């Protein structure tokens, strides 16, 4: 996302950067003011894969609370103004730290979400990849997702003797995802090392004749 924004800036395009403040008028409290969510939750614990693996119940408690905060709220005049500027050709993109989807709901078409979205949930199992509205997880057909067997997901790490088949399946999906991320990181590290070695070799062979 940052590279996309940088490319826009270097091309002389018009961008608008927004953060939590623009949604405050919609009734969404900022994360660090007053009783903001980051006063009660550790961002890395509830907004990371490691947190989901380590304490899934805490992650889902945060997700449930944030979903409740967003319920019934929507864009305010600030969001609408940016959408109008885009319609009139005065603005090329909105780059936002927000995850509430209000820019899209106001009519902005070219929105870059730096921190992702809390509006939709996507299954981490690549064989599934199901996408749905987050709100459905908490106010929809609850039993489909929150059976007693899966309450809070209850994933223990490492595996416990009494784990259900569902817990084992979810853990296996997470392990696969984590290993994939590790492999990607290792591949990037190897590529970087090879590039450095190549550069050093070129410099050595280009000495005075």
matplotlib code that plots the C-alpha trace (Angstrom):
import matplotlib.pyplot as plt

x = [0.0, 2.8, 4.4, 1.1, 0.7, 4.4, 3.9, 0.8, 2.7, 5.7, 3.3, 1.9, -1.5, -3.7, -4.1, -6.0, -4.7, -7.1, -7.0, -9.2, -10.1, -12.3, -14.6, -14.9, -17.8, -19.6, -19.5, -16.5, -14.1, -10.4, -8.3, -6.2, -8.5, -10.4, -11.6, -10.3, -9.8, -6.0, -6.3, -7.9, -6.3, -2.8, -2.9, -0.3, -2.2, -5.6, -4.5, -1.9, -1.7, 0.5, -2.3, -4.9, -2.9, -1.9, -5.2, -8.0, -10.7, -9.1, -9.0, -12.6, -13.6, -12.0, -13.6, -17.0, -16.6, -15.4, -18.3, -20.7, -19.1, -19.6, -23.2, -25.6, -22.9, -21.8, -20.1, -20.2, -19.8, -16.0, -16.2, -18.9, -16.8, -13.8, -16.1, -17.4, -13.9, -13.1, -16.3, -15.2, -11.8, -10.0, -8.9, -7.3, -7.2, -8.0, -5.3, -6.7, -5.5, -9.2, -10.8, -14.4, -15.2, -16.9, -15.0, -16.3, -19.8, -19.7, -19.0, -15.2, -14.1, -10.3, -9.5, -6.2, -6.7, -3.3, -4.5, -7.0, -10.7, -12.9, -15.9, -15.3, -13.9, -12.0, -11.3, -7.6, -7.8, -6.7, -8.8, -11.8, -11.2, -14.8, -15.5, -18.4, -19.5, -18.0, -21.3, -22.8, -20.3, -21.9, -25.5, -26.3, -26.9, -24.8, -25.1, -23.5, -20.2, -20.4, -21.5, -20.7, -17.9, -16.3, -17.1, -14.2, -12.6, -10.8, -7.6, -4.9, -1.3, 0.3, -2.3, -4.3, -5.5, -9.1, -9.1, -12.1, -11.8, -12.7, -9.9, -7.4, -8.6, -8.3, -4.9, -3.6, -4.8, -3.0, 0.2, 0.2, -0.3, 2.5, 4.9, 4.0, 4.8, 8.1, 9.0, 8.1, 10.4, 13.2, 12.9, 13.1, 16.1, 17.9, 17.1, 18.5, 21.7, 22.1, 21.6, 24.2, 26.7, 26.1, 26.7, 29.9, 31.2, 30.4, 32.3, 35.3, 35.5, 35.2, 38.5, 41.3, 42.7]
y = [0.0, 2.5, 1.9, 2.5, 5.8, 6.8, 6.1, 8.3, 11.2, 10.9, 11.0, 14.3, 12.9, 14.4, 12.3, 12.8, 11.1, 10.4, 8.8, 8.2, 11.8, 12.0, 9.3, 10.8, 13.0, 9.8, 8.7, 6.4, 7.2, 7.5, 4.6, 6.5, 9.3, 8.8, 5.2, 4.4, 0.8, 1.0, 2.0, -1.4, -3.7, -4.2, -3.5, -6.2, -8.8, -8.2, -7.1, -9.7, -13.3, -14.0, -12.7, -14.7, -17.9, -17.1, -15.7, -16.0, -15.3, -11.9, -11.1, -12.0, -9.9, -6.9, -7.7, -8.0, -4.7, -2.9, -4.3, -3.0, 0.5, 0.6, -0.6, 2.0, 4.5, 5.7, 8.5, 12.1, 15.4, 15.0, 11.6, 12.9, 16.0, 13.8, 11.6, 14.8, 16.0, 12.7, 12.9, 16.4, 15.2, 17.2, 14.1, 10.9, 8.7, 8.5, 6.9, 6.0, 4.4, 3.7, 0.3, 1.3, 1.4, 4.9, 6.3, 3.6, 4.0, 7.7, 7.0, 7.2, 4.7, 4.8, 4.0, 2.6, 1.1, 1.0, -1.2, -3.3, -3.4, -4.4, -4.4, -7.8, -11.0, -13.4, -17.1, -17.6, -21.1, -20.5, -23.4, -21.6, -17.8, -17.1, -13.3, -12.0, -8.9, -8.8, -7.8, -11.2, -13.0, -11.3, -10.4, -12.9, -16.6, -16.8, -20.6, -21.2, -19.6, -19.7, -23.1, -24.2, -26.3, -23.2, -20.6, -18.0, -20.6, -21.8, -22.7, -23.8, -23.7, -26.2, -28.8, -30.2, -33.8, -32.7, -30.5, -30.9, -31.6, -28.0, -26.7, -29.1, -28.0, -24.3, -24.8, -26.7, -23.8, -21.3, -23.4, -23.6, -19.8, -19.1, -21.4, -19.8, -16.4, -17.7, -19.2, -15.9, -14.0, -16.5, -16.2, -12.4, -12.7, -15.1, -12.9, -9.9, -11.7, -12.9, -9.4, -8.0, -10.8, -10.1, -6.4, -7.0, -9.3, -6.8, -4.1, -6.3, -7.2, -3.6, -2.5, -0.7, -2.7]
z = [0.0, 0.9, -2.5, -4.3, -2.4, -3.2, -6.9, -6.9, -5.2, -7.5, -10.5, -9.3, -8.4, -5.8, -2.6, 0.7, 3.8, 6.6, 10.0, 13.0, 13.4, 10.3, 11.6, 15.1, 13.8, 12.8, 16.4, 16.2, 19.0, 18.2, 19.4, 21.9, 23.2, 26.5, 26.7, 23.3, 22.3, 22.5, 26.2, 26.9, 24.2, 23.0, 19.2, 18.4, 20.5, 18.7, 15.3, 14.3, 13.2, 16.3, 18.5, 16.8, 17.3, 20.9, 22.3, 19.8, 22.4, 23.1, 19.4, 18.9, 22.0, 20.3, 16.9, 18.6, 20.4, 17.3, 15.3, 18.0, 17.8, 14.0, 14.1, 12.9, 12.0, 8.6, 6.6, 7.8, 5.7, 5.7, 3.9, 1.5, 0.7, -0.3, -2.5, -4.2, -4.9, -6.5, -8.7, -9.8, -10.8, -8.0, -6.1, -7.4, -4.3, -0.6, 1.5, 4.9, 8.2, 9.0, 8.8, 9.0, 5.2, 5.5, 2.6, 0.3, 1.7, 1.0, -2.7, -2.9, -5.5, -5.2, -1.6, -0.3, 3.2, 4.9, 7.8, 6.0, 6.7, 9.6, 7.3, 5.7, 7.1, 4.9, 5.8, 6.2, 4.7, 1.2, -0.1, 1.2, 1.1, 1.9, 2.2, 4.2, 6.2, 9.7, 11.1, 10.0, 12.3, 15.3, 14.5, 11.7, 11.9, 15.1, 15.5, 12.2, 13.4, 17.3, 18.3, 21.9, 20.4, 18.8, 21.4, 21.3, 19.0, 22.2, 20.3, 22.7, 21.7, 21.7, 21.0, 23.9, 24.4, 24.6, 21.5, 19.2, 15.5, 14.8, 17.0, 15.3, 11.9, 12.6, 14.3, 11.2, 8.9, 11.1, 11.1, 7.4, 7.1, 9.6, 7.8, 4.5, 5.9, 7.2, 3.8, 2.1, 4.5, 4.0, 0.2, 0.4, 2.6, 0.2, -2.8, -1.0, -0.1, -3.7, -5.0, -2.6, -3.5, -7.2, -6.7, -4.7, -7.4, -10.1, -8.2, -7.7, -11.4, -12.5, -11.0, -12.9, -15.9]

ax = plt.figure().add_subplot(projection="3d")
ax.plot(x, y, z, "-o")
ax.set_aspect("equal")
plt.show()
